[in-house]
Amino acid sequence: MTLDILGNLGEFVGAIGVVLSLLLVARQMKRGVEQTRRHTKSVRAAAFNSMVENSIRLLEHVFRDREMADFLARAANDPDRLTPGERLRWDAYMTAIFRHFGNLMYQWETGAMEEKMWQTYRRSFKDHLEDEAWVTWYLEHPHLFDQRLADEVRGILEDLAREGVPHAVTWKDGGGRIGFKASLGVVTEG
C-alpha cells in the first residue's frame, strides 16, 4: 500500500467517524427534545392542577358552608348594608377572587395554560362580572391589581355593554374608565 492509499483510507474512516458522530448527536438531540416536551407537559399539568385546586378552594366555602353562601348572596345583593366585619370579609373574598383571575391570566400569558382553558376561565370571569356587585367592588379597588387585569376587566365590560347588561352600559356611558390609572384620575384608553 502506498501512502496515498493509506491517506485516502484514513480520510474515508475519518468521514465515517464524523457521520456516525453526527448521527449520535442528532439522536441525543431528539431524545432531549422529547424529554423537554414531556417535561413541559408535566409542568403544564402540575400548573393546571394547582389552578384547579385554587379555584376549588375559593368555591369550596360557598358550597360547603351555608352561612358563607348566604353571606355572599347578601353581599352581592346589597354590599352597602354589610356590617364593618362583613365588609372586611367581602373585601378579602373579592381580593382573593380577583387575584385568582389575575393569576389565571398570568398562567395563560406565560404559556402555562392553553388557550382553550383560558377561554373557559374567561367565560367564568365574564359570568361573575355580570353581577353588578362584582363590578362595583372592582371599580372601587383597581389599585390592588395590575394594569393587565384592568385591561381584561375592561374588555369583558365592553363585551357586556354590547350585550346590553345594564351596569356595563352605565359604565361604558360614564367613560369606561378602569384600572389603577383611572383611580388616580388619569384617562385611559377604552
N, C-alpha and C positions, 0 to 999 in steps of 0.2 A: 504494500500500500504506500502510496505516495503521500506527501504532506498535504497536497491539495485535496485528496480524497478524505483524509482524516479531518481536515479543516471543514470540508463540506458536511461530513458526518457529524462533527461537533456542532455546527450551526443547526443542522436538522434536529438533533437531540435537544439542543437548547430551545429551538422553536416549539418543539413538542412540550417541553417543560413549561414554557410561557403559556401555551394554550391550556394545558392542564391546570396551571395556577389560576388563570383567568376563570376557567370553569369552576374551580373550587371557590374562588372569591364570589362569583355570581351565585353559586348555591348557598353560600353563607349569607349573602345579602338577602336572598329570597327568604331564607329562614328568619332573618332579622326582621324583615318587613312583615312576615306572617305573625311573628311574636308581638311586634308592635301593634298590629291590628287586633290581635287577641287581647292584648293589654288595654288598648284603647276601649274596646267593647266592655271589658271588665270594669274599667274606671267609669265609663258611662253608666253601666248597670248599677254600680255602687252609688253613684251620684243620684241617679233616678230613684233608687230605693230610699236614699236619705230624704229626697224631696217629698216622696210619698209619705214617709214616716212623719215629716214635719207637718204636712197637710192633715194627716190623721190626728196628730197631737192637737192641732188647733181646733179641729172639728169634734174631737172626742168629748170634750167638756159639754158640748151642746147636746149630743145625742145620749150621753150617759147621765147628765145632771139636769133634772127638770128645772131646778131653780136657776141654773145658768141659762137654759133655753128661754125661760120666762123673762129673765133679766135682759137678755139680748133682744128679745121681741119688744120689750118696753123701751129699751134704749133706742132701737131703730125707729120705733113709732113716735117717740117724743123725747129726744135726748135732753131738752131743756128742763124737763121735770125730774131729772135724776138728782138724788142727794149728792153731796160732795164725795162721799165714799163710792157711790155708784158711778159718778162721773170719772173718778180716778180709775175705776175698774174698766169702764168703757174706753177711756183713753189708752190704757195699757193693752186691752184686747185689740183695738183698732191699729195701734202702733205695731203690734206683733203681726197682724194680718197684712198690713201694707209692706212691712219689712219682708214678710214671706214672699209676697208677689214680686218685690224688688229682687229678692234672691233668685226666684224662678227666672225672672227676666235676665239676670246676670248669667245664670247657668246656660240659658239659650244663646245669649250673645257670645259666650266663650266656647260654644260648641259642645258643652257637656250634655245638652238636651237637644233632641232632634226637633226639627221644625213642626212636625205633626203633633208632638207632645206639647210644645209651647202654645200652639194654636188651641189645644184643648184647655190648657190653663188660662189662656187669654179669654176664651169664651166664659169660663167660670168667673174670672175677674169682671168681665163685662156684665154678667148677670148680677153680681154684687153691686156694681155701680149703677144699676137700675134702681137701687134703693137710695132715695134722696138723703137719708141719714148718713150713709157711707160717703157720698159726695160732699155733703156739708162738712163732715168731720175732716175729710182730706183737705178741703179748701181752707179750713181753719188751721191746718198743721203742715203745710207744704215744706216748711223749713226743716222738718225732721227727716226728709228724704232727699235723694239726689235728683238732679235735673232729668236723668233718663226716665225715672219713674214718672215724673211730672209730664214728660213728653208722651209716655204711654197712656197715662190717665187722660191727657188732653185728646189724644187720638180716639180713645174709647168714648169720651164725652161728645166729641164731634160726630161719631157714628150714632150715638144715642139721640143727639139733637136732630140728625137727618131722619131718624126713625120716629121722631115726634115725642120722645119721652119728655114730659113737661119740665122737670128740673134741669135737664140737659139743654132744652131750648132756652130756658131762662138764663142759664149760664152763658150760652152762646150769644144771646141777645145782649147780655151785660158786658160783652167784650171778650169772653172766652179766656180770661187770664187765669193762669195756674202756675204753680211751682214756686221755688224759692225766690226768684227774681220778682214774681208778681207780688209775693208777700212783702217785698221791700218797696213796692210801688213802681217797679220797672216794668214797662210794657214789653211783653214777649210776643213772638210770632204765634199765629194760630187763631 
